[in-house]
């Protein structure tokens, strides 16, 4: 008998109502309290089990999913009140100081046209967080119903949902929370509660859309086809009878035809309604959590202009609470803040400012003096700035100067995508392309050596393998991608740029010299946006199809297959499986393409409610590996590697392709 089973829930329910139970082999003997004896119609002693063979042999009651006793217990638990105010304990770890908070603010709160500076002293505070739990019942059809437990954590002051990482950390502490000693201010709670209900309803509606495009739609189409065939045959029969009927029967048969057509419309609408997924949200938990926090006043600087802003560091979560745009209230995590000339807004309410910034030419970086004359093969060898050779400094002034020196346009995902043919600029000349590629390579590897994560993110296209490498390893992502050993930093580089006539992606390749070894690199970047899409360990240009990593020589080859460090971020179930399966077989470059493709899917969470993570990971692995021309990426080979059925992988592939739209120009 497992304590995770439905039987374990029922036994804990009986125990909470004053009953007793003891285990006896594979069954349990339960002493039912008098009040439950009357309400459930049970004897004082009651033997139950969850094993069918035990129930047949020993004559005890089989208690499994769907049993009336379980349904009654669940209904009783859901109808009970679970509401209150809890105060979370302060973690025992030392809280971050002002310098650390400023560093985190600059890292997690990018501001276009501005910079975050400290604006006051750090103070202790309490932040309200609303925890809402609900039971969501989904009706996929008249015959298919299932339930799931859903939770939503909403930051009360901002009205935005907390990120999953913060929720996972705070959920453990919420179970040990103590009642609040002082009554909190309940004024801001109703808007946050309404927002929590909207979020739960939107999530459930998204799952219904996935159900509507899956097996439920297939069943509906099959039943609709049978109904249409039946009524088509009935109308054809009436038409034959009409053709040979006497004139006095023509009116009667015509009325029958109209009746059959009306019945067909009614029946088809009835089938559609029967197979339309619906959901019902039933709240059962409402907790107002008082979370200890650090209040950190900051100022967003744009030249001499100062825009005040207050951030709060949630101590149990180890991150800042969601930040509202001061102008429109949008979440700054989704819409980066923008410091305009007159006020502080975001890229949602100030799209013109962001668009103008996206249309500017990249900021030029002073070219260093060449270490040696230009070589005959067209590559230029240059020394890295001294700041790039040293580990990143901890001082705020140093990181601020580095961010300003390499500031580049912040592009929205729409701006970084392919341009319409009419809006596409003229192709760049070879000389202009080489100049841009050389500057981009120097800038990219300089900020990598400095550890300037904010500037590095601005150099990479959103949703690209380069962005995936930074998400995994932060500022060390590019060095890991080309196979540098831990602790090595580029000191000198060579670069040469070329492009394909049939592609808007340019390739800048060369060598990185670290003082201990030399590594090949390849930067693939968009000519329209000047943003890096891929960082590869190759010495020659590539397209959507990549050369085999088995041809890599030296220690870099092993480091992109089997000696990869563990990621520094939390991975979802699909990303975990991709990370465990792809690098050992095809190396880090294909793994980054697979992760970039999965993270581009906006409704990945909804897909996980319908399809197993292993099936989704196998489908992504096969689709991206096929586009890259990798060996061993057939349906059967990938299914065997991920230990799933090849038929399941084939079935989910069209759903993913409809979202990703993979092609030779978009291989991830």
C-alpha positions as CSV (number, residue, x, y, z in Angstrom):
1,X,0.0,0.0,0.0
2,X,1.6,3.2,-1.1
3,X,1.0,6.4,0.9
4,X,0.6,8.4,-2.4
5,X,-2.5,6.4,-3.4
6,X,-6.2,7.3,-3.3
7,X,-6.5,4.9,-0.3
8,X,-3.9,6.9,1.6
9,X,-6.0,10.0,1.1
10,X,-9.1,8.3,2.4
11,X,-7.3,7.0,5.4
12,X,-5.9,10.4,6.3
13,X,-9.4,11.8,5.9
14,X,-10.8,9.2,8.3
15,X,-8.0,10.0,10.8
16,X,-8.7,13.7,10.6
17,X,-12.3,13.1,11.5
18,X,-11.5,11.1,14.6
19,X,-11.2,7.6,13.2
20,X,-8.3,5.1,13.6
21,X,-6.7,2.6,11.2
22,X,-3.9,0.1,11.2
23,X,-2.1,-1.7,8.4
24,X,-2.6,-5.5,8.1
25,X,-0.5,-6.8,5.2
26,X,-1.8,-5.3,2.0
27,X,-5.1,-4.1,3.6
28,X,-6.0,-1.8,6.4
29,X,-8.5,-2.2,9.2
30,X,-10.4,1.1,9.9
31,X,-12.4,2.1,13.0
32,X,-15.1,4.5,11.7
33,X,-16.2,7.3,14.2
34,X,-20.0,7.4,14.9
35,X,-20.7,10.6,12.9
36,X,-19.1,9.1,9.8
37,X,-20.9,5.8,10.4
38,X,-24.2,7.6,10.1
39,X,-23.2,9.8,7.1
40,X,-21.4,7.1,5.1
41,X,-23.6,4.1,6.2
42,X,-20.6,2.1,7.3
43,X,-20.1,-0.4,10.2
44,X,-17.8,0.5,13.1
45,X,-15.1,-1.8,11.7
46,X,-14.3,-1.6,8.0
47,X,-11.5,-3.4,6.0
48,X,-10.2,-1.8,2.8
49,X,-7.5,-2.4,0.2
50,X,-6.3,-1.0,-3.1
51,X,-5.3,-4.4,-4.5
52,X,-7.9,-6.2,-6.6
53,X,-6.5,-9.7,-5.9
54,X,-6.5,-9.0,-2.1
55,X,-10.1,-7.9,-2.3
56,X,-11.1,-11.1,-4.1
57,X,-9.3,-13.4,-1.8
58,X,-9.8,-11.8,1.7
59,X,-13.3,-10.3,1.1
60,X,-12.2,-6.8,1.9
61,X,-13.5,-3.7,0.1
62,X,-11.6,-2.5,-2.9
63,X,-11.1,1.3,-2.6
64,X,-9.8,2.8,-5.9
65,X,-10.1,5.9,-8.0
66,X,-13.8,6.8,-8.6
67,X,-15.1,4.9,-5.5
68,X,-18.1,6.7,-3.9
69,X,-16.4,6.8,-0.5
70,X,-13.4,8.6,-2.1
71,X,-15.7,11.1,-4.0
72,X,-17.6,11.8,-0.7
73,X,-14.4,12.4,1.2
74,X,-13.0,14.7,-1.6
75,X,-16.2,16.7,-1.7
76,X,-16.1,17.1,2.1
77,X,-12.5,18.3,2.0
78,X,-13.1,20.8,-0.8
79,X,-16.2,22.2,0.9
80,X,-14.2,23.0,4.1
81,X,-12.8,26.5,4.5
82,X,-9.0,26.8,3.9
83,X,-8.5,30.5,4.3
84,X,-6.2,32.6,6.6
85,X,-3.3,34.9,7.0
86,X,0.2,33.5,7.4
87,X,3.5,35.0,8.1
88,X,6.6,33.4,6.6
89,X,9.7,33.0,8.6
90,X,12.9,35.0,7.8
91,X,15.5,32.7,6.2
92,X,18.6,32.0,8.4
93,X,21.0,33.0,5.6
94,X,22.5,36.5,5.8
95,X,20.4,38.9,3.6
96,X,22.1,40.6,0.7
97,X,23.6,44.1,1.2
98,X,23.0,47.2,-0.9
99,X,25.8,46.5,-3.4
100,X,24.5,42.9,-4.0
101,X,21.0,44.2,-4.4
102,X,22.1,46.8,-6.9
103,X,24.0,44.2,-8.9
104,X,20.9,41.9,-9.0
105,X,18.7,44.8,-10.0
106,X,20.9,45.7,-12.9
107,X,21.1,42.0,-14.0
108,X,17.3,41.2,-13.7
109,X,15.8,44.7,-14.5
110,X,17.2,45.9,-17.9
111,X,16.2,49.5,-18.7
112,X,16.4,50.8,-22.3
113,X,18.0,54.2,-22.5
114,X,18.7,54.2,-18.8
115,X,20.7,52.7,-15.9
116,X,19.6,51.6,-12.4
117,X,21.4,53.3,-9.5
118,X,20.9,53.1,-5.8
119,X,18.5,55.7,-4.5
120,X,18.4,55.1,-0.7
121,X,19.0,52.8,2.2
122,X,17.8,49.2,2.4
123,X,15.0,48.7,4.9
124,X,13.1,45.7,6.2
125,X,9.5,45.4,5.0
126,X,6.6,42.9,4.6
127,X,5.2,42.1,1.2
128,X,1.8,40.6,0.7
129,X,1.4,37.5,-1.6
130,X,-1.9,35.9,-2.4
131,X,-2.0,32.1,-2.7
132,X,-5.1,30.7,-4.4
133,X,-5.8,27.0,-4.9
134,X,-8.5,25.6,-7.0
135,X,-9.8,22.3,-8.4
136,X,-10.3,22.5,-12.1
137,X,-12.7,20.1,-13.8
138,X,-12.2,19.5,-17.5
139,X,-14.9,18.0,-19.7
140,X,-13.3,16.9,-22.9
141,X,-16.5,15.3,-24.2
142,X,-19.7,13.9,-22.8
143,X,-17.7,10.8,-21.8
144,X,-14.3,12.1,-20.8
145,X,-13.9,14.2,-17.6
146,X,-10.8,14.7,-15.4
147,X,-9.7,17.0,-12.6
148,X,-6.5,18.7,-11.7
149,X,-5.3,20.8,-8.8
150,X,-4.2,24.3,-9.8
151,X,-2.5,27.1,-7.8
152,X,-1.8,30.7,-8.5
153,X,0.5,33.0,-6.5
154,X,-0.1,36.7,-7.1
155,X,2.0,39.5,-5.8
156,X,-0.6,41.8,-4.2
157,X,1.0,45.2,-4.7
158,X,1.8,44.7,-8.4
159,X,-1.0,42.3,-9.3
160,X,1.4,40.1,-11.3
161,X,1.9,36.3,-10.9
162,X,5.1,35.2,-9.2
163,X,7.6,33.3,-11.3
164,X,7.7,29.5,-10.8
165,X,11.1,29.6,-9.2
166,X,9.9,31.9,-6.4
167,X,6.8,29.8,-5.9
168,X,8.8,26.6,-5.5
169,X,11.0,28.2,-2.8
170,X,8.1,29.8,-0.9
171,X,5.8,26.8,-1.0
172,X,8.1,24.9,1.3
173,X,8.1,27.7,3.8
174,X,4.4,28.3,3.6
175,X,3.7,24.9,5.2
176,X,5.6,26.1,8.3
177,X,4.2,29.6,8.4
178,X,2.7,31.1,11.6
179,X,-0.4,33.1,12.0
180,X,0.1,36.9,11.5
181,X,0.4,38.8,14.8
182,X,-1.0,42.0,13.3
183,X,-4.1,42.3,11.1
184,X,-2.9,43.1,7.5
185,X,-4.3,45.8,5.2
186,X,-6.9,44.0,3.1
187,X,-7.6,46.9,0.7
188,X,-5.3,45.7,-2.1
189,X,-6.5,42.1,-1.8
190,X,-9.7,42.1,-3.9
191,X,-8.0,43.3,-7.2
192,X,-5.3,40.7,-6.7
193,X,-7.9,38.0,-6.0
194,X,-9.7,38.9,-9.3
195,X,-6.3,38.7,-11.1
196,X,-5.7,35.3,-9.7
197,X,-9.1,34.1,-10.9
198,X,-8.3,35.5,-14.4
199,X,-5.0,33.7,-14.5
200,X,-6.5,30.4,-13.4
201,X,-9.2,30.7,-15.9
202,X,-6.8,31.6,-18.7
203,X,-4.6,28.6,-17.9
204,X,-7.6,26.3,-17.9
205,X,-8.8,27.8,-21.2
206,X,-5.4,27.2,-22.7
207,X,-5.6,23.5,-21.7
208,X,-9.1,23.3,-23.3
209,X,-7.7,24.7,-26.6
210,X,-5.0,22.0,-26.5
211,X,-7.7,19.3,-25.8
212,X,-9.8,20.7,-28.7
213,X,-6.9,20.2,-31.1
214,X,-6.0,16.7,-29.9
215,X,-7.8,13.5,-29.4
216,X,-11.1,15.2,-28.6
217,X,-11.1,16.8,-32.0
218,X,-10.3,13.5,-33.7
219,X,-13.3,11.9,-32.0
220,X,-15.5,14.8,-32.9
221,X,-14.5,14.6,-36.6
222,X,-15.1,10.9,-36.7
223,X,-18.6,11.2,-35.2
224,X,-19.4,14.2,-37.5
225,X,-18.3,12.2,-40.5
226,X,-20.6,9.3,-39.5
227,X,-23.5,11.7,-39.0
228,X,-22.9,13.5,-42.4
229,X,-22.7,10.1,-44.1
230,X,-26.0,8.9,-42.5
231,X,-27.9,12.1,-43.5
232,X,-26.4,12.2,-47.0
233,X,-27.7,8.6,-47.6
234,X,-31.1,9.6,-46.2
235,X,-31.3,12.6,-48.5
236,X,-30.1,10.5,-51.5
237,X,-32.9,8.0,-50.8
238,X,-35.5,10.7,-50.6
239,X,-34.2,12.2,-53.9
240,X,-34.6,8.8,-55.6
241,X,-38.1,8.4,-54.3
242,X,-38.9,12.0,-55.4
243,X,-37.8,11.3,-58.9
244,X,-40.3,8.4,-59.3
245,X,-43.1,9.6,-57.1
246,X,-46.5,10.6,-58.3
247,X,-47.3,14.4,-58.4
248,X,-49.6,14.2,-55.4
249,X,-46.7,12.9,-53.2
250,X,-44.0,15.4,-54.3
251,X,-45.1,18.0,-51.7
252,X,-44.9,15.4,-48.9
253,X,-41.4,14.2,-50.0
254,X,-40.2,17.8,-50.3
255,X,-41.3,18.4,-46.7
256,X,-39.5,15.2,-45.6
257,X,-36.3,16.5,-47.3
258,X,-36.6,19.8,-45.4
259,X,-37.2,18.0,-42.2
260,X,-34.1,15.8,-42.7
261,X,-31.9,18.8,-43.4
262,X,-33.1,20.6,-40.3
263,X,-32.5,17.4,-38.2
264,X,-29.0,17.2,-39.8
265,X,-28.1,20.7,-38.7
266,X,-29.5,20.1,-35.2
267,X,-27.6,16.8,-34.8
268,X,-24.3,18.3,-36.1
269,X,-24.5,21.2,-33.7
270,X,-25.3,18.7,-30.9
271,X,-22.2,16.7,-31.7
272,X,-20.0,19.8,-31.8
273,X,-21.3,20.9,-28.4
274,X,-20.8,17.3,-27.0
275,X,-17.1,17.4,-28.0
276,X,-16.4,21.0,-27.1
277,X,-14.0,21.0,-24.1
278,X,-15.1,23.0,-21.1
279,X,-13.7,23.7,-17.7
280,X,-15.0,24.7,-14.2
281,X,-12.8,26.4,-11.6
282,X,-13.7,25.7,-8.0
283,X,-11.5,27.5,-5.4
284,X,-10.7,25.7,-2.2
285,X,-7.8,27.6,-0.7
286,X,-7.1,31.3,-0.1
287,X,-4.0,32.2,1.9
288,X,-2.7,35.8,2.3
289,X,1.1,35.4,3.0
290,X,3.1,38.1,4.7
291,X,6.5,37.7,3.2
292,X,9.6,39.3,4.7
293,X,11.4,41.5,2.2
294,X,14.0,44.2,1.8
295,X,12.8,47.5,0.5
296,X,15.4,48.9,-1.9
297,X,14.8,52.4,-3.4
298,X,16.5,52.9,-6.8
299,X,16.7,55.6,-9.4
300,X,16.6,55.0,-13.1
301,X,19.1,57.4,-14.7
302,X,18.9,58.9,-18.2
303,X,21.6,61.5,-18.3
304,X,20.7,64.1,-15.7
305,X,17.1,62.9,-15.4
306,X,16.2,60.7,-12.4
307,X,13.1,58.5,-12.2
308,X,12.5,57.0,-8.7
309,X,11.5,53.4,-8.4
310,X,11.1,51.1,-5.4
311,X,12.1,47.4,-5.6
312,X,11.5,44.8,-2.9
313,X,13.7,41.7,-2.5
314,X,11.7,38.7,-1.3
315,X,13.9,37.0,1.3
316,X,12.3,33.5,1.2
317,X,12.3,33.5,-2.7
318,X,15.7,35.0,-3.2
319,X,14.6,37.4,-5.9
320,X,12.9,40.7,-6.5
321,X,9.1,40.9,-6.4
322,X,7.4,41.6,-9.8
323,X,7.8,45.2,-10.9
324,X,4.9,47.2,-12.5
325,X,5.5,49.7,-15.2
326,X,4.9,53.1,-13.6
327,X,3.0,54.2,-16.7
328,X,0.8,51.3,-17.8
329,X,1.2,48.7,-15.0
330,X,2.6,46.0,-17.3
331,X,5.0,43.4,-15.9
332,X,8.6,44.6,-16.4
333,X,9.7,40.9,-16.7
334,X,7.7,40.7,-20.0
335,X,8.0,44.3,-21.1
336,X,11.4,45.8,-20.3
337,X,11.4,49.3,-18.8
338,X,12.2,52.3,-21.0
339,X,13.5,55.6,-19.8
340,X,11.9,58.2,-22.0
341,X,12.8,61.9,-21.9
342,X,9.7,62.8,-19.9
343,X,8.8,59.7,-17.8
344,X,9.6,56.1,-17.1
345,X,7.6,53.5,-19.1
346,X,8.0,50.2,-20.8
347,X,8.3,48.8,-24.3
348,X,4.5,48.2,-24.2
349,X,3.4,51.7,-23.6
350,X,6.4,53.4,-25.3
351,X,6.7,51.3,-28.5
352,X,7.9,54.3,-30.6
353,X,10.9,54.8,-28.3
354,X,11.8,51.1,-28.5
355,X,11.3,51.1,-32.3
356,X,13.6,54.1,-32.8
357,X,16.2,52.4,-30.7
358,X,15.9,49.2,-32.7
359,X,16.4,51.2,-35.9
360,X,19.6,52.8,-34.8
361,X,23.0,51.7,-36.0
362,X,25.0,49.7,-33.4
363,X,27.2,51.7,-31.1
364,X,30.7,51.7,-32.5
365,X,33.5,50.3,-30.4
366,X,37.0,51.8,-30.8
367,X,39.0,49.3,-32.7
368,X,42.2,48.2,-30.8
369,X,45.5,48.4,-32.4
370,X,46.3,45.3,-34.4
371,X,48.8,42.9,-32.8
372,X,50.2,41.9,-36.2
373,X,49.6,43.0,-39.8
374,X,46.7,41.6,-41.7
375,X,47.3,38.1,-42.8
376,X,47.1,36.8,-46.3
377,X,44.0,34.6,-45.6
378,X,41.9,37.6,-45.0
379,X,41.7,37.2,-41.2
380,X,42.7,40.0,-38.8
381,X,44.4,39.2,-35.6
382,X,43.6,41.6,-32.7
383,X,44.3,41.8,-29.0
384,X,41.4,41.8,-26.6
385,X,41.0,44.8,-24.3
386,X,42.8,44.4,-20.9
387,X,39.4,44.4,-19.1
388,X,38.3,41.4,-21.1
389,X,41.3,39.4,-20.0
390,X,40.6,39.9,-16.3
391,X,37.8,38.3,-14.3
392,X,34.7,40.6,-14.1
393,X,35.1,43.2,-11.4
394,X,32.7,43.4,-8.5
395,X,32.6,47.2,-8.4
396,X,29.4,48.8,-9.5
397,X,31.3,51.5,-11.4
398,X,33.1,49.0,-13.5
399,X,30.0,47.1,-14.5
400,X,28.2,50.3,-15.3
401,X,31.0,51.6,-17.5
402,X,31.1,48.2,-19.3
403,X,27.3,48.3,-19.9
404,X,27.5,51.8,-21.3
405,X,30.5,51.0,-23.5
406,X,28.8,48.1,-25.2
407,X,25.2,49.3,-25.1
408,X,23.3,48.1,-28.2
409,X,19.7,48.3,-29.4
410,X,17.2,46.3,-27.4
411,X,15.0,44.5,-30.0
412,X,11.6,43.0,-29.4
413,X,11.0,39.5,-30.7
414,X,9.0,40.9,-33.6
415,X,11.8,43.3,-34.5
416,X,14.4,40.5,-34.5
417,X,12.5,38.2,-36.8
418,X,12.6,38.1,-40.6
419,X,11.7,41.4,-42.3
420,X,9.1,41.7,-45.1
421,X,10.7,41.8,-48.6
422,X,9.6,45.4,-49.2
423,X,11.2,46.5,-45.9
424,X,14.4,44.5,-46.3
425,X,17.4,46.8,-46.8
426,X,19.8,46.4,-49.7
427,X,22.4,43.7,-49.4
428,X,25.6,44.9,-47.7
429,X,28.8,45.1,-49.7
430,X,31.6,42.7,-48.8
431,X,33.6,45.6,-47.3
432,X,30.7,46.8,-45.1
433,X,29.9,43.2,-44.1
434,X,33.5,42.6,-43.0
435,X,33.6,45.8,-41.0
436,X,30.4,45.0,-39.2
437,X,31.5,41.4,-38.5
438,X,34.9,42.4,-37.1
439,X,33.3,44.9,-34.8
440,X,30.6,42.5,-33.7
441,X,33.2,39.7,-33.0
442,X,35.4,42.1,-30.9
443,X,32.4,43.5,-29.0
444,X,30.9,40.0,-28.4
445,X,34.1,38.4,-27.0
446,X,35.0,41.6,-25.1
447,X,31.8,41.6,-23.1
448,X,32.1,37.8,-22.7
449,X,35.6,38.2,-21.1
450,X,34.3,41.0,-18.9
451,X,31.4,38.9,-17.7
452,X,28.9,41.7,-18.7
453,X,25.7,39.6,-18.8
454,X,23.4,42.5,-19.6
455,X,25.4,43.7,-22.6
456,X,25.8,40.1,-23.8
457,X,22.1,39.5,-23.8
458,X,21.6,42.6,-25.9
459,X,24.0,41.1,-28.5
460,X,22.0,37.9,-28.9
461,X,18.8,37.4,-30.8
462,X,15.8,36.4,-28.6
463,X,14.8,32.7,-28.9
464,X,18.1,31.7,-30.5
465,X,20.7,29.1,-29.6
466,X,23.0,31.9,-28.5
467,X,20.3,33.1,-26.1
468,X,19.8,29.5,-24.9
469,X,23.6,29.3,-24.0
470,X,23.4,32.5,-22.0
471,X,20.3,31.2,-20.2
472,X,22.1,28.0,-19.3
473,X,25.5,29.5,-18.2
474,X,25.1,33.3,-18.0
475,X,28.1,35.3,-19.2
476,X,30.1,32.0,-19.5
477,X,27.7,30.6,-22.1
478,X,29.7,31.6,-25.3
479,X,33.0,30.2,-23.8
480,X,31.3,26.9,-23.0
481,X,29.7,26.8,-26.5
482,X,33.2,26.9,-28.2
483,X,34.8,24.4,-25.8
484,X,37.0,26.7,-23.6
485,X,38.1,25.1,-20.3
486,X,36.8,26.4,-17.0
487,X,38.6,29.6,-16.0
488,X,39.9,30.3,-19.5
489,X,39.2,33.7,-21.0
490,X,39.9,35.0,-24.6
491,X,42.9,37.4,-24.9
492,X,43.3,37.7,-28.6
493,X,41.1,36.9,-31.6
494,X,41.2,36.7,-35.4
495,X,38.1,37.2,-37.5
496,X,36.9,36.9,-41.1
497,X,33.3,37.4,-42.3
498,X,31.4,35.9,-45.2
499,X,27.7,35.4,-46.1
500,X,25.7,33.1,-48.4
501,X,23.8,34.6,-51.3
502,X,20.6,32.7,-50.3
503,X,20.7,33.7,-46.6
504,X,20.4,36.8,-44.5
505,X,22.6,35.3,-41.9
506,X,26.3,36.1,-42.0
507,X,29.2,34.0,-40.6
508,X,32.1,35.5,-38.7
509,X,34.8,32.9,-38.0
510,X,38.2,33.0,-36.5
511,X,40.3,31.8,-33.5
512,X,40.3,32.7,-29.9
513,X,43.7,32.7,-28.0
514,X,43.5,32.3,-24.3
515,X,47.2,32.1,-23.4
516,X,47.0,28.3,-22.9
517,X,45.3,27.1,-26.1
518,X,43.7,28.3,-29.3
519,X,40.0,27.6,-30.1
520,X,38.0,28.0,-33.3
521,X,34.8,29.9,-33.2
522,X,31.9,30.8,-35.5
523,X,29.4,33.6,-34.9
524,X,26.2,33.4,-37.0
525,X,24.4,36.8,-37.0
526,X,21.5,38.5,-38.8
527,X,22.5,41.1,-41.3
528,X,19.3,43.1,-40.6
529,X,19.5,43.2,-36.8
530,X,23.2,42.6,-36.1
531,X,22.3,40.1,-33.4
532,X,24.1,36.9,-32.9
533,X,22.0,33.7,-33.3
534,X,24.6,31.0,-32.8
535,X,28.0,30.5,-31.2
536,X,29.7,27.4,-32.7
537,X,33.1,25.7,-32.3
538,X,33.7,25.4,-36.0
539,X,36.4,27.0,-38.3
540,X,34.2,27.2,-41.4
541,X,30.8,28.6,-42.2
542,X,27.6,26.5,-41.8
543,X,24.0,26.8,-42.7
544,X,20.9,25.1,-41.3
545,X,22.9,21.8,-41.6
546,X,25.8,21.5,-39.3
547,X,29.0,19.5,-39.9
548,X,29.6,16.5,-37.7
549,X,31.2,17.4,-34.3
550,X,33.2,14.2,-34.6
551,X,35.6,16.1,-36.8
552,X,36.5,18.5,-34.0
553,X,40.0,18.0,-32.7
554,X,41.6,18.6,-29.4
555,X,40.1,19.0,-25.9
556,X,37.3,21.2,-27.2
557,X,35.7,18.2,-28.8
558,X,35.4,16.3,-25.5
559,X,34.1,19.4,-23.7
560,X,31.1,19.9,-26.1
561,X,30.1,16.2,-25.7
562,X,30.7,14.8,-22.3
563,X,32.5,17.4,-20.1
564,X,29.7,20.1,-20.0
565,X,29.2,21.8,-16.7
566,X,25.7,21.6,-15.1
567,X,23.3,24.5,-16.1
568,X,23.0,27.4,-13.7
569,X,19.2,27.7,-14.3
570,X,16.1,25.6,-13.5
571,X,15.0,23.4,-16.4
572,X,11.4,22.2,-17.1
573,X,10.8,18.5,-17.6
574,X,11.2,18.7,-21.4
575,X,14.4,20.7,-21.2
576,X,15.8,18.3,-18.6
577,X,15.3,15.4,-21.0
578,X,16.8,17.3,-23.9
579,X,19.8,18.2,-21.8
580,X,20.4,14.6,-20.7
581,X,20.0,13.0,-24.2
582,X,21.2,15.4,-26.9
583,X,24.7,16.4,-25.8
584,X,26.2,12.9,-25.3
585,X,24.9,11.9,-28.8
586,X,25.1,15.0,-31.0
587,X,27.0,17.5,-28.9
588,X,26.2,21.0,-27.4
589,X,25.4,22.9,-30.7
590,X,22.4,20.7,-31.4
591,X,21.4,20.7,-27.8
592,X,21.2,24.5,-27.8
593,X,19.1,24.4,-31.0
594,X,16.7,22.0,-29.4
595,X,16.4,24.0,-26.2
596,X,15.9,27.2,-28.3
597,X,13.1,25.5,-30.2
598,X,11.4,24.3,-27.1
599,X,11.6,27.6,-25.3
600,X,10.1,29.4,-28.3
601,X,6.8,27.5,-27.8
602,X,4.6,29.9,-25.8
603,X,2.1,27.2,-24.7
604,X,4.7,24.6,-23.7
605,X,3.1,24.3,-20.2
606,X,-0.3,23.5,-21.7
607,X,1.2,20.9,-24.0
608,X,2.7,19.2,-20.9
609,X,-0.7,18.6,-19.5
610,X,-1.7,16.5,-22.5
611,X,1.6,14.9,-23.7
612,X,4.4,13.2,-21.7
613,X,7.6,15.2,-21.4
614,X,9.6,12.3,-22.9
615,X,7.4,12.4,-26.1
616,X,7.8,16.2,-26.5
617,X,11.5,16.0,-26.0
618,X,11.9,13.2,-28.5
619,X,9.8,15.1,-31.1
620,X,11.9,18.3,-30.6
621,X,15.1,16.2,-30.8
622,X,14.1,14.6,-34.0
623,X,12.7,17.7,-35.7
624,X,15.7,19.9,-35.0
625,X,18.2,17.1,-35.6
626,X,16.7,16.3,-39.0
627,X,17.0,20.0,-40.0
628,X,20.6,20.0,-38.9
629,X,21.4,16.9,-40.9
630,X,22.6,14.9,-37.9
631,X,23.0,11.1,-38.1
632,X,20.9,8.9,-35.9
633,X,17.8,11.2,-35.8
634,X,15.3,8.9,-37.4
635,X,12.0,8.5,-35.6
636,X,12.9,5.0,-34.4
637,X,16.4,5.9,-33.2
638,X,15.2,9.0,-31.3
639,X,12.3,7.1,-29.8
640,X,14.6,4.4,-28.6
641,X,17.0,6.9,-27.1
642,X,14.2,8.7,-25.2
643,X,12.4,5.4,-24.3
644,X,9.1,6.4,-25.9
645,X,7.0,5.0,-28.7
646,X,7.9,6.1,-32.2
647,X,4.1,6.4,-33.0
648,X,3.7,8.9,-30.1
649,X,6.6,11.0,-31.5
650,X,5.1,11.0,-35.0
651,X,1.7,12.0,-33.6
652,X,2.9,15.1,-31.7
653,X,5.3,16.3,-34.4
654,X,2.5,18.1,-36.4
655,X,1.4,20.0,-33.3
656,X,5.0,21.2,-32.6
657,X,5.6,22.0,-36.3
658,X,2.5,24.2,-36.4
659,X,4.0,26.3,-33.6
660,X,7.7,26.3,-34.6
661,X,7.4,26.4,-38.4
662,X,10.8,24.9,-38.9
663,X,12.4,25.4,-42.3
664,X,15.9,25.8,-43.9
665,X,15.8,29.5,-42.8
666,X,14.4,28.6,-39.3
667,X,16.1,25.4,-38.3
668,X,15.3,25.7,-34.6
